[in-house]
Each structure stands twice: as structure tokens, then as C-alpha cells.
Amino acid sequence: MSVRNYSRALVGASAVALGLAGATAPTASAAPESFARTVYYSASGYSAEADQAAQIWSSSAPNVRLVRGGNATIRISATTGGGSRAYPCGLGCATIYIDNNDVRAGHYALRIVTHEIGHGLGLPDNYNGICSYLMSGGSAGTSCRNPNPNAQEAARVNQLFANGAATATENVPTDVYARR
């Protein structure tokens, strides 16, 4: 008998011995424990933004924790030309290119990096032009400085990584950061 179960039995027995009507020993919670899945990333370009984006995702979707180093499955590099883009290879896996031209054009680098990591975490594009939607990408324009996922985006990533999920059951889309 574990110490926890022994303590419960002791409390229950004490309540009965004291004649407390309806007293029962406390029971364990029926909710299963949830463990965050660690996703490792590396950044040879836009390193500071990658660290900030990792913190944003880790705090927005508690079922996933992004950590620099290890056997990185999300790899972030800078490029010039071709647009910022992600090539997902499964849940928690992507090769990401941040286009210096997008940043020079006025798009917020942190938003781009956080958006592209979102693809590696299982989110598709949503080119609705609304700044509060991280996955609207460049369609929100250069004035959009929001690097945070909205509640629905964070909840979807949290759901995909529930209970330390190892793989996604859906296709993870690729992306080109639109400059609209």
C-alpha cells in the first residue's frame, strides 16, 4: 500500500471511529495526467525571434514545450527570396525559411517566425487578413505586429499535443508567407 493510499485509509478509518456520519476517505481524481511534449528547435537565422516564438507557443499551448537544442525537429534558417515558408514533416517537425525580403518589406519578424512554427505545430494558413489570427500570416499587412496565436489557434495546438501525442493524424500544410 502506498503512503498516499495508507493516508486515505487512515483518514477514512479515523472518521468512522469518531462516528462522523457520511464520512469517507478522499478519492483520487479521475482526470488523467497530461504531460507536455517537448519539441526541440534550432535557429541559424532569426535566433532571438525563434526563442521568443518558442516561449509564446510554450505558454499559449501548455501541452507542447519548445526547447532550443537537442535533436531539433524544427529548424529555422534565414533566406533571401522565395518568401518565408515552412515545410512540415509531421507534428512538431518542420524546416522553416524566413525570407529577409519579407522583413525588409516591413513584415514583423517575430510574427513571421511564430506563424511558421505554427505550421510545424499542425496549423494551416488562414488568409483572412485579420491581425488577431496569427495564421492569417502576411495577409494582415505590414502594420500587424501581433505575434500571438488567438485562443482557437492555441487550443488547436494544445489539442494536437494532448497527452504528449507523438504524431498528427492529419496532414500538416506547407506555407508561403503571403505579402498582401
FENFEN-V654867 format. One record per residue. N is the residue number from 0. PSI is psi as a letter, one per 40 degrees, with the letter a starting at -180 (999 if undefined). NEAR is the number of other C-alpha atoms within 12 Angstrom. Layout:
N_PSI_NEAR + N_PSI_NEAR
//
This chain:
0_h_9 + 1_i_8 + 2_d_9 + 3_d_14 + 4_d_15 + 5_d_14 + 6_d_16 + 7_d_20 + 8_d_20 + 9_d_18 + 10_d_20 + 11_d_22 + 12_d_18 + 13_d_17 + 14_d_18 + 15_d_16 + 16_d_13 + 17_e_13 + 18_f_12 + 19_h_14 + 20_h_11 + 21_e_10 + 22_h_18 + 23_i_19 + 24_i_20 + 25_i_17 + 26_i_15 + 27_i_11 + 28_h_7 + 29_e_6 + 30_h_8 + 31_i_9 + 32_i_12 + 33_h_16 + 34_h_18 + 35_h_26 + 36_h_28 + 37_h_33 + 38_h_36 + 39_i_30 + 40_i_34 + 41_i_31 + 42_h_31 + 43_e_23 + 44_i_24 + 45_f_30 + 46_d_23 + 47_d_19 + 48_d_29 + 49_d_40 + 50_d_28 + 51_d_26 + 52_d_36 + 53_d_43 + 54_d_28 + 55_d_31 + 56_d_44 + 57_d_32 + 58_d_22 + 59_d_28 + 60_g_33 + 61_e_28 + 62_e_31 + 63_i_39 + 64_h_30 + 65_h_40 + 66_h_29 + 67_h_27 + 68_a_19 + 69_a_14 + 70_g_16 + 71_h_22 + 72_e_29 + 73_h_40 + 74_h_38 + 75_h_40 + 76_i_29 + 77_i_31 + 78_i_20 + 79_h_17 + 80_i_18 + 81_e_19 + 82_i_29 + 83_i_40 + 84_i_40 + 85_i_41 + 86_g_34 + 87_i_33 + 88_f_24 + 89_i_28 + 90_h_37 + 91_f_44 + 92_h_35 + 93_i_35 + 94_h_33 + 95_h_40 + 96_h_39 + 97_h_43 + 98_h_33 + 99_d_26 + 100_d_23 + 101_d_33 + 102_d_27 + 103_d_16 + 104_e_19 + 105_e_22 + 106_i_34 + 107_h_34 + 108_d_37 + 109_d_33 + 110_d_43 + 111_d_52 + 112_d_52 + 113_d_50 + 114_d_55 + 115_d_53 + 116_d_61 + 117_d_55 + 118_d_44 + 119_e_47 + 120_e_55 + 121_e_40 + 122_i_41 + 123_i_31 + 124_i_31 + 125_g_27 + 126_f_24 + 127_e_18 + 128_e_22 + 129_h_22 + 130_d_28 + 131_e_26 + 132_h_33 + 133_d_44 + 134_e_44 + 135_e_38 + 136_a_49 + 137_e_42 + 138_e_27 + 139_e_32 + 140_i_30 + 141_e_25 + 142_e_18 + 143_h_26 + 144_e_25 + 145_h_30 + 146_e_36 + 147_h_35 + 148_i_42 + 149_i_24 + 150_d_19 + 151_d_18 + 152_d_30 + 153_d_31 + 154_d_23 + 155_d_27 + 156_d_38 + 157_d_34 + 158_d_29 + 159_d_33 + 160_e_35 + 161_h_26 + 162_f_20 + 163_f_24 + 164_h_25 + 165_d_21 + 166_i_23 + 167_i_25 + 168_e_13 + 169_i_15 + 170_i_19 + 171_h_29 + 172_i_28 + 173_i_29 + 174_i_35 + 175_h_33 + 176_h_44 + 177_h_30 + 178_g_27 + 179_999_21
//
